[in-house]
Amino acid sequence: MKKEIQKMGVINITPNSFSDGGQFFGDGAALKIANQIRLFYSAQTLIIDIGAESTAPINSAVSQEEESLRFQFFFSALDLILDILPSLTFSIDTYRFETFNLVLRKIRSRNKFIPVWWNDISGKCFEQAIIDLLKSDKNLHYIYCHNLAPTRNESGEHIKFIPAIHTASGWENHLFKYFLSAFEHFEKEGVLQQIIFDPCFGFSKGPEDNFRILDVLPILIGKFQLPWVLGISRKSFLKKEVLKSKPNLEGVELLKSCKQLETSLLARLSALVDCGKIIERTHWQ
């Protein structure tokens, strides 16, 4: 597998996401979502990640009914972008089967063949329903994330479940074992070609852990010849790192410095990866 880098654009249909909360929520949201998708499309960012619940530790979980209701804005937006729909891939960010199945049905009612990914941040892949779903739709992919919360409903409480690992080599060993068990499971079930891995930066990790993982990730990407999603865009650990050396920075200048750090870290990682597919999850178009 040669090295390939793609961009995944993020849109959050929430009032409280850390990056774009409220921007795509409420009156006029469908048109704003459609316009944002077109902006990503014009920048050749053809993978669009859509979520309707913030899983940041400061925010409370919403009900499945509320999450599904928020996705109605996205469904309306789909009808405004039918001309570019065949060129897109949609990644649906939810840890709920019910929500994902609803969104999948709505997308398939408009196009039966475009790729759809389930961005499941729960870290719960050993469920027969996932295998059955993948086998029923060959244009469906599953993103397996690192999250140590014990149940799906506790996915957003990941900050409570951080392992006591304080070295880069310790994280390399932990993540290798974590993803190896999933790799073997999906391979046995015959759906490995539909699987994507995600270390899930910020989930079940302290700020310094994220940098340790970035150091060893090229090794892990080399061991597992699968696509990897890398989502460090606008993460709080970047902000904390920037403020160590520039404690008075704020506003636009702080955001700019975080973007520069993000770009530098991803460029360094990419340079160390010899082969494999990297999908950079970004809030920038």
Secondary structure, DSSP 8 states (H G I E B T S, - for coil): --EEEEEEEEEE-SSS-TTTTTTTSSTTHHHHHHHHHHHHHHTT--EEEEESS---TTS----HHHHHHHHHHHHHHHTT-TTTGGG-EEEEE-S-HHHHHHHHHHHHTT-SSS-EEEEETT-----HHHHHHHHH-TTEEEEEE----SSGGGGGGGGG------SHHHHHHHHHHHHHHHHHHHHHHT-GGGEEEE--TTTT--HHHHHHHHHHHHHHHHHS-S-EEE--TT-HHHHHHHHHH-TT--HHHHHHHHHHHHHHHHHHHHHH--SEEEEEEES--
